[in-house]
C-alpha cells in the first residue's frame, strides 16, 4: 500500500534519510546511479547534458563521476546558475572556474548561456513519486526552468531512494520528470 503525503512531509522524511547516509554510502550509491544512467541511455558525442553540481553538506549525489565521463566522451556539459532569481544553463569546460553562491552551491563564474536544446537535464531532488512529481528544496527554480525551456528532450531525476509514497499536493506549475534513476532501477513516467 502506498502512502500519500504532502511535499512538506516528504521533504522532511527524505532529507533525514539522505543525511543519515555516510560519505562512503553516498559515493557507492552515486556510482550505482551513474551505472544505471549509462545502462539506460545511449549518450553520444556532442549531446548536451545539464547536470547539477552537488552540495556536499547535504549529501547530494556525487555528479563529478558523470561530469568526468561526459568530458572524456566529448559530451557537452551545462550546469545551472541562478541569475536574477532565475535558473539559467551555462556550458562548462574542464578548465572552467567556479564560485560558491549564497545557497552554498558551486556555479561557473561565466554567465555565458547558450541557447541550445538540451538532450538531458539531470535533476537533483529530495524525492520523486511514481508519477514523476519531484520534490526539491522548495524554491521552484527547476519548475520555472522546465516551463521556460521547451528544447529539453528528457528531464531525469537522480535519487538514492525509489518512489514509494505519492505526493498529494501537486500544483499546476509543478513540472513532472520524464524519468528517475536510483541506484538499482530506472523508472520512466
N, C-alpha and C positions, 0 to 999 in steps of 0.2 A: 504494500500500500504506500502510495506517495503522499507525503505531507505537502500542504500548501502553506507557504509562509510569505511574509512581506519582504521587500527589499531590505528594510532596516534589520529585520530578524536574521535573514540570510547573510547579510554583510557582517554582522557581529559573529555569527557561528563560524563562517569560513575564514574570517580574519584570524580568529583564535586558533582554528585548525592549522592555518598556514604558519602562524607564529610559533606553534608548537614543534614544527619541523626543525631538525638540526641542520647545520650547514652541509654536512655530508648527505643528508636526505635530500635537501634542495638540489645539490649538484647531481646526485644519482637520478632523481626524478626528472630534472631538466634534460639530462642526456636521453632518457627514455622518451620524453616528449619530442625531442629533436629527431630521434629514430622513427617515431610514428609519423612525423611530418614528411620525412624522406620516403617512407613506405607509401604514404597516401598520395603524394603529389610529385609529378614528374617535372620538377623545376629545371629550367634550362637557361643557358647563357643569354644574357640581355633581358631576362624577365625582370620586373620591377617589384620589389617587396618593401613594404613599410613595416618596420618592426620596432617595438618599444625597447628602450634601454632600461634595465631593471633598477628598482630601488632596493638595494641590498638589505637595508634595515627593515624592510617589510617582507623579507624572504620571497621576493618575486623570482620567477623563473629566470635562470641564467641564460639570457639570449645571446651572450657572446659566442656560444657554440654555433648558433645559426649564422651570426654575422661573419665569423671567420670562414665558415663553409661558403657563404654567398660570395665573399671577396675571392676566395680560392677558385670558385667556379664561374667567375665573371658575371655574377648576378648583380644587378643594380640595387643598392641598399638606400632606403629612405627611413628617416626616423621622425617622430613627432616633435614639434616645438610649439610652445604656447607664445603667441604674439597677439597683443591687443585683445586678450581674453578669448582668443580662438586658437584652435589647433591647426597648424599647417604641417606639411610634409616636406622635409629638407633632405636632399640627397647627401650622403656622406661617402667618404673615401678612406682608405687605410690611414692616410695622414691627416684626416680632419681633426680639428681642435674642438674641445668641449668646455662648457662651464656648467655649474650647478645652478638651477633656477630656485625660485622661492619655495617650491614644494620639495626640494631636495632631489630633483630629477636632473640627470645629465642631459644637456642639449648641445647641439652644434652651435658654435659661435656664428657661423654663417646663417644668413637669413634668406639665402637664395632658394626660392622654391621653383620647382619645375612643374609646369602644368602638363603632367603626364597621367595617362591611365595607369593604375596600379594593378598588377596581377594578383597580389595578395596583400591584405592588411592583417598582420599577426597582432592580435589584440590582447592586452592584459585584462585581467578580471579577477574578482574575488570568487564569483560563482556564475554558472550558466545552467539554466534548466534544459529539459529535453526538447524545448521548443525554440531554443536559441536566444532566449531572453537573458541578456548579460547584466551582471551587477558589478559595477566598478566602485570607485570611491565616492561617487555621487555628484561629481562636478558637471557631468554631461558633455565633456569635450569630445568623446568618441561618437556619441549620437549626433552631435552637430556636424562633426567631420564627415560621417557617413551620409547624412542628409544633403550635404553641400557638394559632395564629390561623387558624381554618378559614374565615373570611369573606374570603379572598383570592381574587379572580377569576383574575388572571394574575400569575405570577411571571416577570418578564422580566429577563434579564441584559443588561448593556451591556458591550461589549468592543471593543477595537481590532482584535483578531485573530480569524479564523474558526476553527471547530473542525477540527482535523486529527488529533491524537493521541487515543487512548482512555485514559480513567482506569482503571487496573487495580484500585485499592484503594478501591472504593466500599463504604461501610458501611451498615448497616441504618438508622442515624439520619440519613444524608445525604438531603436532600430535593432532588429534581431540579427544574430550572426548566421552565416551560412553553414558553419561547422565548428566543432570543438575538438581539440586534440588534448587527450590526457595521457599519462604515461603508458597506458596499455590499450587504449581504444581511440578510434575516430568516430565521432557522431556527426552525421550530416543532417541538416534541418531543411 
